[in-house]
Amino acid sequence: MARYNTEIHTGGGGWQQDTPLTLSIVNRGQVVGDGRPATGTTVTWSSDNAGNGSVTFFDDGTRFEGTARFPGEGPVGYRGQIAG
């Protein structure tokens, strides 16, 4: 499991702090070793409750970048940094 501090980017508002994201991917050991996705891993989601989005992980899973669209909102840039 890994926890990320996140930010969203709207058209004219710049980057703004968002709610932390806790990520848990359960699968084979080589996919998720220490709880952080490997560099280059892309996670995509779609849900009535959580919206939809796609992020790609970098720097041994310490950060991600992508886009998201949360329920009732327009699309935003979405990025996160592992919580220290």
C-alpha positions in Angstrom: 0.0 0.0 0.0 1.2 3.5 -0.8 -0.1 6.9 0.2 0.3 9.9 -2.1 -0.2 13.6 -1.5 -2.1 14.8 -4.6 -2.8 17.9 -6.6 -5.3 18.8 -9.3 -4.8 21.3 -12.1 -7.7 23.2 -13.5 -7.6 25.4 -16.6 -6.8 28.7 -15.0 -6.4 27.8 -11.4 -2.9 26.3 -11.4 -2.0 23.3 -9.2 -4.1 23.0 -6.0 -3.8 20.5 -3.1 -6.3 17.7 -3.2 -7.3 14.8 -1.0 -4.5 12.2 -0.4 -4.7 9.0 -2.4 -4.1 5.6 -0.9 -3.3 3.0 -3.5 -3.4 -0.7 -2.9 -2.8 -3.1 -5.9 -2.9 -6.7 -5.0 -1.5 -9.1 -7.6 1.7 -11.1 -8.2 4.8 -10.1 -6.3 6.6 -8.9 -9.4 3.9 -6.4 -10.2 3.8 -4.8 -6.7 6.8 -5.4 -4.6 7.0 -2.9 -1.8 3.6 -1.3 -2.2 4.6 1.2 -4.9 3.9 0.6 -8.6 7.0 0.3 -10.7 8.1 3.1 -13.0 6.0 3.1 -16.2 3.0 1.4 -14.5 -0.3 2.9 -15.7 -3.4 2.7 -13.5 -6.8 3.5 -15.1 -10.1 3.6 -13.2 -13.7 4.2 -14.0 -16.5 4.2 -11.4 -19.8 6.0 -10.7 -18.5 6.9 -7.2 -14.9 7.7 -8.0 -15.1 9.1 -11.5 -12.5 8.1 -14.0 -8.9 8.7 -14.8 -5.5 7.4 -15.8 -2.1 8.0 -14.1 1.4 6.8 -14.9 4.1 6.2 -12.2 7.7 7.5 -12.3 10.8 7.4 -10.2 10.3 3.9 -8.7 6.6 4.7 -7.9 7.4 7.8 -5.8 5.3 10.0 -8.0 2.5 9.9 -10.7 1.1 12.2 -13.4 -2.1 11.9 -15.4 -5.7 13.1 -15.7 -8.9 12.5 -13.8 -12.5 13.5 -13.9 -14.3 13.3 -10.5 -18.1 13.0 -10.2 -19.8 16.3 -10.9 -16.6 18.0 -12.1 -14.8 18.6 -15.3 -11.5 16.9 -16.3 -8.3 18.0 -14.5 -4.6 17.3 -14.5 -3.8 15.0 -11.6 -0.4 14.3 -10.0 0.9 12.9 -6.7 4.0 12.5 -4.7 4.6 9.7 -2.2 3.7 10.9 1.3 6.8 11.0 3.6 
